[in-house]
């Protein structure tokens, strides 16, 4: 990210946004879980999972409407690789960015018989919604809102660079083959091989190309679809399911042998996915800051670490970048 006010602000709030990978990160993650249990501050990138995908009666700020169900859930994925009329929605959107539009996606899911809210993933539009909030916060000179939105949107861009978040094969084949691949790959494998991941990311990051600036929130949604496409091409969801099924001895097998096999098959590529996601996220932050004129509107005195209590009050408000379903989000987008 270029030097300047935005970099200063985000660097000052790095520990508000996320935790490090590695042994230290695991220790901090345990502290995060403890803080969550005590209803304390949770790093922003973890809020969509740990806070918003919970009942408000269980966790302050929870957005679920029933046990493990609510409008937040489909914001974390978009199953856009199921063929329809000889092509997939992902392919259509990459070929023609105008297809990254809520009515087009509604029609796609409906024609596939997917009518329940949790079957109609809307991940790119969630990022579009957050991009609008980032621009508005920068325009208002509101460092608290900007940092909150920047940390929260990191979760969704992180989801977008993981191939299973863009596939109807998210946890195996429809017949149950490969059940358990999602957590074995994204959680257990990553935890087990965190040191190698950091090494791979550190080696690849200096070579990564800075993305073209985004001119609008709609462009942010298109950029997320492009990220999802690159991720699926680098680590194919079907190939990942097949690799898991070939070594798993039972459903939800996350043993050392299984996760080590996944690492041998896709470890280096996974580091590349994370670099792509990180650079895409940084470009999104920078574009929103520039469109909102943050260099001129945010006072230099605010380019410091934000009080975690301020951030927590914000993310516990259900009206702050509200969680909406695909059939609700259209009117909320500019």
Backbone torsions as a table, in degrees:
resi	resn	phi	psi	omega
1	UNK	NA	137.9	-179.5
2	UNK	-59.1	150.0	175.7
3	UNK	-63.0	151.2	178.0
4	UNK	147.7	-170.3	-174.8
5	UNK	-61.7	-42.4	-178.3
6	UNK	-62.1	-45.2	179.4
7	UNK	-61.4	-40.6	178.4
8	UNK	-61.5	-44.9	-178.8
9	UNK	-64.1	-46.8	-177.3
10	UNK	-70.4	-37.3	177.7
11	UNK	-63.9	-37.7	178.8
12	UNK	-66.6	-21.8	-176.0
13	UNK	-114.9	19.0	-176.7
14	UNK	-56.9	-40.9	-179.1
15	UNK	-77.5	-12.2	171.7
16	UNK	-80.8	-28.0	-176.1
17	UNK	-82.5	-45.4	-174.8
18	UNK	-157.6	-174.7	176.4
19	UNK	-122.0	161.8	-177.9
20	UNK	-78.2	153.8	170.5
21	UNK	-80.9	151.3	176.1
22	UNK	111.9	-175.5	-178.1
23	UNK	-54.1	-43.4	178.8
24	UNK	-64.1	-40.0	178.7
25	UNK	-63.0	-39.0	178.6
26	UNK	-63.9	-39.8	178.1
27	UNK	-64.4	-42.4	178.8
28	UNK	-66.2	-38.2	179.2
29	UNK	-60.4	-37.9	175.9
30	UNK	-63.7	-37.9	176.7
31	UNK	-65.8	-36.8	178.0
32	UNK	-61.9	-45.9	179.2
33	UNK	-62.1	-39.9	178.2
34	UNK	-65.4	-41.7	178.4
35	UNK	-62.4	-40.1	179.0
36	UNK	-62.8	-42.3	179.3
37	UNK	-63.8	-31.7	179.4
38	UNK	-93.2	8.3	178.5
39	UNK	63.2	33.6	176.5
40	UNK	-94.5	-171.4	-177.9
41	UNK	-67.0	136.0	176.1
42	UNK	-115.9	132.2	177.7
43	UNK	-50.4	141.1	-166.7
44	UNK	-59.0	-38.9	-178.4
45	UNK	-66.0	-17.4	178.4
46	UNK	-94.1	-11.8	-174.9
47	UNK	-60.7	-44.5	-178.3
48	UNK	-56.7	-34.8	177.5
49	UNK	-84.3	-51.3	-170.2
50	UNK	-79.3	-27.3	-178.2
51	UNK	-107.7	-59.2	-170.1
52	UNK	-68.7	-27.2	177.3
53	UNK	-93.1	48.1	176.7
54	UNK	-143.0	160.2	175.6
55	UNK	-73.4	140.9	178.1
56	UNK	-62.4	-24.1	176.9
57	UNK	-71.5	-20.2	-179.4
58	UNK	-97.9	-36.9	-176.1
59	UNK	-138.0	126.0	175.7
60	UNK	-56.0	128.0	-177.5
61	UNK	93.4	-4.8	178.4
62	UNK	-59.2	145.5	-175.4
63	UNK	-119.7	2.2	177.8
64	UNK	-68.4	150.6	177.1
65	UNK	-107.0	-12.2	174.3
66	UNK	-153.2	171.3	-177.2
67	UNK	-59.0	119.5	179.9
68	UNK	54.9	36.3	-179.5
69	UNK	-151.5	138.0	178.2
70	UNK	165.8	176.3	-173.5
71	UNK	-67.1	-19.9	-179.4
72	UNK	-68.3	-35.4	-170.7
73	UNK	-56.3	-52.0	-177.8
74	UNK	-70.0	-5.5	175.6
75	UNK	-74.0	-9.3	-174.9
76	UNK	-95.8	-1.1	-176.6
77	UNK	-156.0	172.7	173.8
78	UNK	-158.8	106.3	-176.7
79	UNK	-82.2	82.3	-169.5
80	UNK	-112.8	22.4	179.5
81	UNK	-113.5	10.0	177.8
82	UNK	-83.4	123.9	-175.7
83	UNK	-62.7	143.8	174.4
84	UNK	-148.2	124.3	-177.4
85	UNK	55.7	38.2	173.6
86	UNK	83.7	4.2	178.7
87	UNK	-148.7	172.3	177.2
88	UNK	-108.4	160.3	177.2
89	UNK	-63.7	-35.7	178.7
90	UNK	-61.5	-44.5	178.9
91	UNK	-62.9	-41.8	179.5
92	UNK	-62.3	-41.5	-177.5
93	UNK	-70.3	-35.8	177.8
94	UNK	-68.4	-39.5	179.8
95	UNK	-71.2	-33.4	-176.1
96	UNK	-141.7	97.8	-177.7
97	UNK	-56.6	-19.9	177.6
98	UNK	-64.1	-17.5	178.3
99	UNK	-75.6	-12.4	176.1
100	UNK	-82.0	75.2	-175.8
101	UNK	-145.1	139.4	-174.9
102	UNK	-54.5	-48.1	-179.0
103	UNK	-60.4	-36.4	178.4
104	UNK	-63.5	-43.8	-179.4
105	UNK	-68.8	-38.0	176.3
106	UNK	-59.2	-45.0	-179.7
107	UNK	-63.8	-42.1	179.9
108	UNK	-59.1	-52.5	-178.7
109	UNK	-63.6	-42.6	-178.6
110	UNK	-61.8	-41.7	-179.8
111	UNK	-68.9	-23.0	174.2
112	UNK	-84.7	-0.9	-178.7
113	UNK	81.6	14.8	179.9
114	UNK	-97.8	99.0	-175.1
115	UNK	-114.2	-17.7	178.2
116	UNK	-72.9	144.7	-178.0
117	UNK	-52.8	-39.7	-176.6
118	UNK	-77.3	-3.4	174.1
119	UNK	-96.4	-2.2	-173.7
120	UNK	-118.8	72.6	-176.2
121	UNK	-64.5	145.5	-172.9
122	UNK	-136.5	29.7	-173.9
123	UNK	-46.2	-50.0	-178.2
124	UNK	-61.8	-32.4	-179.2
125	UNK	-75.3	-27.3	173.7
126	UNK	-64.5	-41.8	177.6
127	UNK	-67.1	-38.5	175.6
128	UNK	-58.5	-43.3	178.5
129	UNK	-60.5	-43.4	179.2
130	UNK	-69.7	-35.5	178.1
131	UNK	-60.2	-41.8	177.6
132	UNK	-61.5	-38.4	177.9
133	UNK	-67.2	-39.9	178.8
134	UNK	-62.7	-44.9	179.1
135	UNK	-62.9	-44.2	-179.5
136	UNK	-63.6	-40.1	179.3
137	UNK	-65.9	-43.6	178.1
138	UNK	-62.7	-42.7	-179.2
139	UNK	-62.0	-35.1	-179.6
140	UNK	-84.3	-4.2	-177.6
141	UNK	68.9	27.0	-174.7
142	UNK	-99.1	96.0	-177.5
143	UNK	-66.5	-33.8	-179.1
144	UNK	-64.5	-50.0	179.1
145	UNK	-62.1	-39.8	-178.3
146	UNK	-64.7	-47.7	-179.4
147	UNK	-63.2	-41.6	178.7
148	UNK	-59.6	-49.8	-178.7
149	UNK	-66.4	-37.5	179.6
150	UNK	-62.9	-43.7	179.6
151	UNK	-69.3	-40.2	-178.5
152	UNK	-67.6	-42.9	-177.6
153	UNK	-68.0	-21.6	176.7
154	UNK	-56.9	-34.2	-180.0
155	UNK	-62.0	-45.5	-174.6
156	UNK	-72.6	-37.8	176.0
157	UNK	-66.4	-36.1	174.2
158	UNK	-61.3	-40.9	175.4
159	UNK	-61.1	-41.4	-174.4
160	UNK	-65.9	-25.3	179.6
161	UNK	-89.4	6.4	175.3
162	UNK	-106.4	119.8	-168.9
163	UNK	-60.5	-29.9	-177.9
164	UNK	-73.0	-14.3	176.8
165	UNK	-81.5	-3.9	178.4
166	UNK	-119.9	22.4	-172.4
167	UNK	-135.9	145.2	173.1
168	UNK	-73.4	-5.6	174.2
169	UNK	-97.7	32.0	-171.6
170	UNK	-56.4	-32.0	177.9
171	UNK	-137.0	40.5	177.6
172	UNK	113.6	-179.1	-179.9
173	UNK	-75.0	160.0	179.4
174	UNK	-56.9	-26.4	-179.7
175	UNK	-84.4	3.1	178.0
176	UNK	99.0	-11.0	176.9
177	UNK	-61.0	129.1	178.9
178	UNK	84.5	11.7	179.2
179	UNK	-59.4	127.2	-178.6
180	UNK	109.6	-7.1	-177.8
181	UNK	-62.3	-33.6	-174.4
182	UNK	-60.0	-56.5	-177.2
183	UNK	-73.7	-32.4	179.0
184	UNK	-62.9	-40.1	-178.5
185	UNK	-80.6	-53.2	-171.2
186	UNK	-77.4	-26.9	-176.1
187	UNK	-110.8	-62.1	-172.4
188	UNK	-67.7	-45.1	179.1
189	UNK	-62.4	-43.8	-179.4
190	UNK	-63.4	-43.5	178.7
191	UNK	-63.6	-40.7	-176.4
192	UNK	-70.9	-31.8	-174.9
193	UNK	-115.7	33.8	-176.2
194	UNK	-63.0	-37.5	-178.9
195	UNK	-64.3	-43.6	178.1
196	UNK	-65.7	-35.3	177.7
197	UNK	-63.6	-46.2	178.8
198	UNK	-60.0	-41.7	179.2
199	UNK	-62.3	-44.6	-179.8
200	UNK	-67.0	-40.9	178.6
201	UNK	-64.5	-44.3	-178.8
202	UNK	-62.7	-34.1	179.8
203	UNK	-74.7	-34.9	-174.3
204	UNK	-87.0	-29.1	-172.5
205	UNK	-59.7	-42.9	-179.1
206	UNK	-63.0	-21.1	-178.7
207	UNK	-91.4	-6.9	-175.8
208	UNK	-70.5	142.8	179.8
209	UNK	-86.3	137.5	177.2
210	UNK	-70.8	131.5	-175.5
211	UNK	-71.3	157.8	176.0
212	UNK	-64.4	145.9	180.0
213	UNK	-63.9	148.1	177.9
214	UNK	-93.8	136.3	-177.2
215	UNK	-96.1	-10.3	-177.0
216	UNK	-161.8	169.1	176.5
217	UNK	-65.7	-36.0	177.1
218	UNK	-61.1	-36.0	176.7
219	UNK	-63.7	-31.7	178.0
220	UNK	-64.3	-41.3	177.4
221	UNK	-63.3	-41.6	178.1
222	UNK	-63.1	-41.4	179.3
223	UNK	-63.1	-35.0	178.7
224	UNK	-69.9	-40.7	175.9
225	UNK	-61.4	-41.7	177.8
226	UNK	-62.0	-39.8	176.2
227	UNK	-62.8	-43.8	178.5
228	UNK	-61.9	-38.5	178.9
229	UNK	-66.2	-46.0	178.6
230	UNK	-61.2	-38.8	-179.6
231	UNK	-63.8	-44.6	-178.7
232	UNK	-68.0	-29.9	177.5
233	UNK	-76.8	-30.1	179.4
234	UNK	-76.6	-42.0	178.4
235	UNK	-132.7	97.2	-175.8
236	UNK	-66.2	130.4	178.8
237	UNK	-55.9	-43.2	180.0
238	UNK	-65.6	-41.1	178.0
239	UNK	-62.4	-37.2	179.5
240	UNK	-67.2	-43.4	177.8
241	UNK	-62.2	-44.9	-179.3
242	UNK	-63.6	-40.9	179.6
243	UNK	-63.6	-40.0	179.0
244	UNK	-67.6	-47.2	-177.4
245	UNK	-62.1	-29.4	-178.0
246	UNK	-70.3	-22.4	-176.3
247	UNK	-117.8	-17.7	-179.2
248	UNK	-73.3	135.5	-179.3
249	UNK	-94.5	-8.0	-179.4
250	UNK	-163.5	162.5	175.7
251	UNK	-59.2	144.2	178.5
252	UNK	63.5	29.9	178.3
253	UNK	-78.1	113.2	178.4
254	UNK	-121.8	37.2	-178.7
255	UNK	-69.9	168.0	179.5
256	UNK	-58.9	-43.8	-178.7
257	UNK	-60.4	-40.7	-178.5
258	UNK	-68.9	-49.1	-176.7
259	UNK	-69.7	-31.4	175.4
260	UNK	-67.2	-35.7	177.2
261	UNK	-66.4	-41.6	176.8
262	UNK	-62.1	-39.3	179.4
263	UNK	-63.9	-42.5	178.6
264	UNK	-60.7	-36.8	-177.9
265	UNK	-77.8	-37.8	-168.1
266	UNK	-137.4	10.8	-175.2
267	UNK	-63.2	-50.7	-178.3
268	UNK	-62.4	-41.4	178.8
269	UNK	-65.1	-34.4	179.7
270	UNK	-64.8	-39.3	175.2
271	UNK	-60.6	-40.6	177.6
272	UNK	-63.3	-38.6	176.9
273	UNK	-60.4	-43.2	-177.9
274	UNK	-66.8	-37.3	175.5
275	UNK	-62.9	-46.1	179.2
276	UNK	-59.2	-43.8	178.8
277	UNK	-64.0	-41.8	-178.6
278	UNK	-65.3	-42.0	-179.1
279	UNK	-70.0	-39.3	176.4
280	UNK	-61.2	-43.0	178.8
281	UNK	-62.8	-46.0	-179.7
282	UNK	-61.6	-39.9	177.7
283	UNK	-64.9	-38.1	177.3
284	UNK	-63.5	-47.3	177.5
285	UNK	-56.8	-48.8	-175.3
286	UNK	-64.5	-42.9	180.0
287	UNK	-62.7	-43.5	-179.9
288	UNK	-63.8	-41.9	178.9
289	UNK	-60.8	-45.4	-178.6
290	UNK	-68.0	-41.6	179.0
291	UNK	-64.0	-32.8	178.6
292	UNK	-86.4	-2.2	179.7
293	UNK	66.7	35.9	-175.0
294	UNK	-58.0	-32.7	179.2
295	UNK	-60.3	-29.7	-177.9
296	UNK	-96.1	-26.6	-171.7
297	UNK	-96.7	-30.1	-177.3
298	UNK	-89.8	118.1	-178.1
299	UNK	-64.6	143.4	-178.4
300	UNK	-56.9	-29.6	-179.6
301	UNK	-67.9	-15.0	-178.9
302	UNK	-96.2	1.3	-179.3
303	UNK	-85.6	55.1	-174.7
304	UNK	-137.3	175.0	177.3
305	UNK	-62.2	130.1	180.0
306	UNK	-83.8	141.1	175.5
307	UNK	-57.7	125.7	-177.8
308	UNK	-61.6	-28.2	178.7
309	UNK	-64.2	-36.0	177.3
310	UNK	-65.6	-42.6	179.7
311	UNK	-66.9	-40.5	-179.7
312	UNK	-65.1	-41.8	177.9
313	UNK	-59.7	-35.7	-178.2
314	UNK	-71.2	-50.3	-176.1
315	UNK	-72.6	-15.6	175.4
316	UNK	-83.0	-6.8	176.9
317	UNK	-82.8	121.6	-179.1
318	UNK	-65.6	-16.5	179.6
319	UNK	-88.1	-5.6	178.9
320	UNK	-82.2	111.1	-174.1
321	UNK	43.3	67.4	-171.2
322	UNK	-59.0	147.8	177.6
323	UNK	-79.2	120.7	-176.7
324	UNK	-128.7	154.5	175.4
325	UNK	-84.9	172.0	178.9
326	UNK	-58.5	-37.2	-177.5
327	UNK	-80.5	-3.2	177.5
328	UNK	-110.3	-23.0	-166.4
329	UNK	-78.2	-24.3	-175.7
330	UNK	-49.0	-55.3	-179.3
331	UNK	-63.8	-19.4	-178.7
332	UNK	-83.4	-12.1	-179.9
333	UNK	-93.2	138.0	-178.9
334	UNK	-70.8	NA	NA
